[in-house]
Amino acid sequence: MKPKGLSFEHRGSVSPRRGAGFTLVELLVVLVILTLLAGLVGPRFLNQLGGAKSKTAAVQIADLEKGLDLFKLDVGRYPTTEEGLQALVTAPAGVKVWNGPYIKGNVPVDPWGRPYRYTMQNGRIEIVSLGADGAPGGEGEDADIRNSP
């Protein structure tokens, strides 16, 4: 006895259905549209990514500046240029009252992987990232990022 609804008879060869797939022209049109979209959206996305690095550097500089202010409250002065930002993590030689570390972890590098430049002259501190190009000056993503005067 054969179950209802099932047929075991051979009914000939299976022929391909028309309209079941995409033609080469349709695929090429879709690829062209996707390429145009990527060409329009890609540069805007990359510009946003670059701007994020500059903003990250500005935030890191502000955090370093706060750590330097805490250092000054305890020690009575900012670290010298020679002591550098490392004084926020490790007590400099000859400093008697050091309650650090004044920042978490190690001294950060800028978003482009280079150390921040720190100088102290006449009681004023300067923290600088040279931007994407690593050279002084520049515009846009290559512009220097520094603490506020």
N, C-alpha and C positions, 0 to 999 in steps of 0.2 A: 504494500500500500504506500502510495506516494503522498507526502504532506501537501496540503493545499497551498497554492501560491508559488511553489518552487517548480521550476521547469529544468529538466536536464537535457533537453533536446538541443542539438547544434543547429543554429539558424544561419550559418554562413559566416563569411569573414566580416570583421569589424571595419567599417570605413571611417576615415577621419571626418569630423564635423566641420562644416564651413563656418567661419566666424568664431571659432573657439579660442584663437590666440590673437596676438598683436602682429601687425605687419611691420616690416622694417622701417617704413616711413613713419608710422606712429611712434615707434621707439625712438627714432632720431628726433622727432618733434619734441618729445618729452625730455630728451637729453639736452636739447638746445634751450628749452625753458628753464631747466634746472641750472644750467651753466649761467644763463643770464641772471637768475636770482642769486646765485653764489657770487657773481661779479658785483652785484649791487649791495648785498648784505655783508659780504666778507670784509671789505675795507672799513665799513662802519664799525663792525665788531672789533677789528684789530685796533682801531683808534680808541675805542672805549677801554680795551685792555691796556693800552699804553698809558692812558690817563689814570688808570687805577694804580699803576706803578708810581707815578708822580705823587698821587695822593697818599699812597703807602709811605713813601719817603718823608713826606711832610708830617705824617702822624708819628713816625719813628723819631724824627728830629724833635718834635714837641715832647715826646716821652723822655728822650735823652736830656733835653733842657730841664725838665722837671727833676730828673735824677741829679743833675748838676746843681740845681737850687738846693736840694736836700743835702748834698755834699757840702755846699757852702754853709748851710745852717750849722752843721756839725763841726766842720773843720775851721770855718772862719774865712775861707777863701775858695775860689774855684780851682780845679786842678790846673797845673801849668800845662803848657803846650807839650812839654816832654812827657809828663805823666799821662796825658791824653785821656780818652774816654775809658781806658782800662782802670782808672782810679775809681770808677763807679762800681767795679766788680771786685777789685783787689786793693787792699790798703797800700797806698804809696809809702815808700821808705821815709821815716822821720815824722810821719803823721801820728800824733798821740791819741786824738779823739776821732775814731772812724767807726761809725755804726752801720756800715754797709753790709751787704751790697745794696746799692741804691736803685738797681734795675734787676729784673728777673733774668736769670740765665747769663749768657755771655753778651758781650757788646755786639749788637746786630750789625750786619752789613747792609748796604742799601739794596733795593730791589734788583739791581743789576749785578749784584755779587761783589761790589767793591766796598772797602771800608769808608766810613764817613770821615771827612777831614775836620779835625778839631784844632782850634787855635784860641789862645787867651792872651789878649794884649790890653794893657791899661785897665784891667778889671772887667773888660768886655769879652764875652765868649762868642765864638762863631762856629757853627756846625754846618757843614756843606756836603751835599751829594752833587757830583758833577753830571748827573743825568745819564741818559742812555749812551751818549757818545764817550763819556769818561774824560772829556776835555772841558776846560773852563769856557764859560759863555754858552752860546747856542740858543736855539729857539725851539719851541714846542717840546717834544719829548727829550731833546738834547739840552734843554735849559737847565741851569744850575738851580738846585733847591736848597734853601738855607733857612736858618731860624730867623725870626723877625728881629729887626734891629732894636 
